[in-house]
Amino acid sequence: MNFRQKIKPGIDKKWLHLTAGLMWSGVGIFLCSLAYGWLVPVDIIPTLLLALSGVLLAIVIYKFGFSKLAKENIHRIIDLPAEKPCIFAFQNWTSYPLVAVMISLGIFLRTSSLIPKLYLAAMYLGIGGSLFLASFHYYHFLLEARINPSKIKI
């Protein structure tokens, strides 16, 4: 066994699915809570309009983006060759640079006055809500695997 394999934090695939679901849920809740904080001090009508915009955006992003990505990740994890893959394999390795860019862009937008926080709130609700919704694909998969283990081998 080489040095890299000795230090690799490997886990069972079922835990990898759970890690992915929890990560997606956590980030989704975090983004939605930021949006909530920006909308609370605003009058009710603009808040409702922006919140509705965010919810509609979340549904669209979920339907055409994150739902498909979560399903692809589930199948990719199943097909991983290692019995105990690295804990960071819950996301495709090529996605990590994109995640870093998205985090950096989010921090930049939140800390600058380029886009008012009210409009950012709708965008954060859209992205956060869609991540949260898509995380349930991971939980559903784990529940199915537990109920019918012969059908789904993880």
C-alpha positions in Angstrom: 0.0 0.0 0.0 1.5 3.4 -1.0 1.5 6.5 1.1 -1.4 8.1 -0.7 -3.7 5.2 0.0 -2.7 5.1 3.6 -3.8 8.7 4.2 -6.9 8.7 2.0 -10.0 9.2 4.1 -12.1 6.3 2.6 -15.7 5.6 3.5 -18.4 3.2 2.4 -20.5 4.4 -0.5 -23.7 4.7 1.5 -21.9 7.3 3.7 -20.7 9.0 0.6 -24.4 9.3 -0.6 -25.3 10.6 2.9 -22.4 13.1 2.8 -23.5 14.4 -0.5 -27.1 14.8 0.6 -26.1 16.6 3.8 -23.7 18.9 2.0 -26.4 19.9 -0.6 -29.0 20.4 2.2 -26.6 22.4 4.3 -25.5 24.7 1.6 -29.1 25.1 0.5 -30.3 26.0 4.0 -27.4 28.4 4.4 -28.1 30.3 1.2 -31.9 30.5 2.0 -31.1 31.7 5.5 -29.0 34.5 4.1 -31.8 35.5 1.7 -34.3 35.4 4.6 -32.1 37.8 6.6 -32.0 40.2 3.7 -35.8 40.1 3.2 -36.9 40.4 6.8 -36.4 44.2 7.1 -38.2 44.9 3.9 -41.9 45.8 3.4 -44.3 42.8 2.9 -45.2 43.4 -0.8 -41.6 43.6 -2.1 -40.6 40.7 0.2 -43.4 38.5 -1.2 -42.6 39.3 -4.8 -38.9 38.6 -4.3 -39.6 35.5 -2.3 -42.0 34.2 -5.0 -39.4 35.0 -7.7 -36.8 33.0 -5.7 -39.2 30.0 -5.3 -40.0 30.0 -9.0 -36.3 30.2 -9.8 -35.6 27.4 -7.4 -38.1 25.2 -9.2 -36.6 25.9 -12.6 -33.0 25.4 -11.4 -34.1 22.2 -9.7 -36.0 20.8 -12.7 -33.4 21.6 -15.3 -30.1 21.6 -13.4 -29.5 20.2 -9.9 -32.0 17.4 -10.1 -30.2 15.9 -13.0 -26.8 16.6 -11.4 -27.8 14.8 -8.2 -29.0 11.8 -10.1 -25.8 11.7 -12.1 -23.8 11.9 -8.9 -25.7 9.0 -7.3 -25.0 6.8 -10.3 -21.4 8.0 -10.5 -20.9 7.1 -6.8 -22.4 3.6 -7.3 -20.0 3.1 -10.2 -16.9 4.1 -8.3 -14.3 1.3 -8.6 -13.1 1.5 -5.0 -14.9 -0.3 -2.2 -14.2 2.6 0.1 -13.8 5.7 -2.1 -12.4 9.0 -0.7 -14.9 11.0 1.3 -14.4 13.9 -1.2 -15.6 11.8 -4.1 -19.2 12.7 -3.3 -18.7 15.4 -6.0 -17.0 14.8 -9.3 -13.4 16.0 -9.1 -13.8 18.3 -12.1 -16.6 20.1 -10.2 -14.4 21.3 -7.4 -12.9 24.3 -9.4 -16.5 25.3 -10.4 -17.6 25.1 -6.7 -14.6 27.3 -5.7 -15.5 29.9 -8.4 -19.2 29.9 -7.3 -18.3 30.3 -3.6 -15.9 33.2 -4.5 -18.5 34.8 -6.7 -21.1 34.5 -3.9 -18.8 36.1 -1.3 -17.9 38.9 -3.8 -21.5 39.6 -4.5 -22.6 39.6 -0.9 -19.8 41.9 0.2 -20.0 44.3 -2.6 -22.7 46.8 -3.5 -22.8 45.7 -7.1 -26.2 44.0 -6.8 -28.6 45.1 -4.0 -29.2 42.5 -1.4 -32.9 42.4 -2.2 -32.2 41.1 -5.7 -29.5 38.8 -4.4 -32.1 37.4 -2.0 -34.2 36.1 -4.9 -31.1 34.5 -6.6 -29.9 33.0 -3.3 -33.4 31.6 -2.7 -33.4 30.1 -6.2 -30.0 28.4 -5.9 -30.4 27.5 -2.2 -33.9 26.1 -2.7 -32.9 24.1 -5.7 -29.9 22.6 -3.9 -32.1 21.7 -0.9 -34.7 20.1 -3.1 -32.1 18.1 -5.1 -30.6 16.8 -1.9 -33.7 14.7 -1.4 -32.6 12.5 -4.3 -29.7 11.3 -2.2 -32.0 10.6 0.8 -34.5 8.8 -1.4 -31.8 6.7 -2.9 -30.5 5.7 0.6 -34.1 4.9 1.7 -34.7 2.7 -1.4 -31.4 0.9 -0.9 -32.3 0.2 2.7 -35.8 -1.0 1.9 -34.8 -3.1 -1.0 -31.1 -3.9 -0.8 -31.1 -6.6 -3.5 -32.5 -4.1 -6.0 -29.8 -1.4 -5.3 -26.3 -2.5 -4.5 -24.2 0.2 -2.9 
